[in-house]
Amino acid sequence: MKTYQATARREDRWWVVEVHGVGTTQGRSTAEAQRMATDLVAIMKEVPLEDVRVEIEFEVPGDLGEEIKRARQEAREAEQAQRRAAEKVRRAVGNMLSSGMSKQDAARILGVSAQRISQLTRSA
């Protein structure tokens, strides 16, 4: 399956989608824009629809676009922080159990369930 990159910009009531190196199409909703872009690639490249994947970056102009960019960036940062925190908790659980604490004690100290401690020790 080949992946194509595309950019969609809002123009009046339409999303105008430029599939890089292929062509341009449009749709009224983001879902329709996605379908139309995939159809465009399949037709222009003469390949089966199921062999096409189109990644669209939807561009929203102005203040709203900036707000969306900031929200997405903060969401990415939060996901990264969550992964780092989970790794630290796994490490702490391992150290707690190695020091002789029970799973129940580790759970109570960390404020999680004993089942979560078991999950963390299995994934370590």
Steps between C-alpha positions, in 0.01 A plus 500: 500500500638838401435809711440836335523837672235767454407844624141619541396863529155631581345705219146615571305180575758265345826336598729528196749213513828500312651153489868570442616377163154375402238774476224690674151408619249628754245396758246667725618322816837369612370144453385575146830674424683187619287272278535726200878525539530122523276458195706757310825312563347164407363638173804706400754232594279215373534297819239325716337723759608267782866555401478875559554693822480879507616702800338841495616800698197723547595867510271742681588867448524782750465500877304175502777327308756624752282383788474155341878480449563592865243247624651221288852588619392495863323166448822354351701634794250352746526159331879514524481600867258213565743250343790637706291484819393142428863397456594665830214321678611165350854565618380602847285187529796283404718673759232476768452128442877444487533671837264245652169685492189305412289577193221611733732745678631633168143546378396688812807725490456583132123537524421230243336160519689179570385382157674802344820408684473149354453647152802724546721214616392285201578779251843574651 
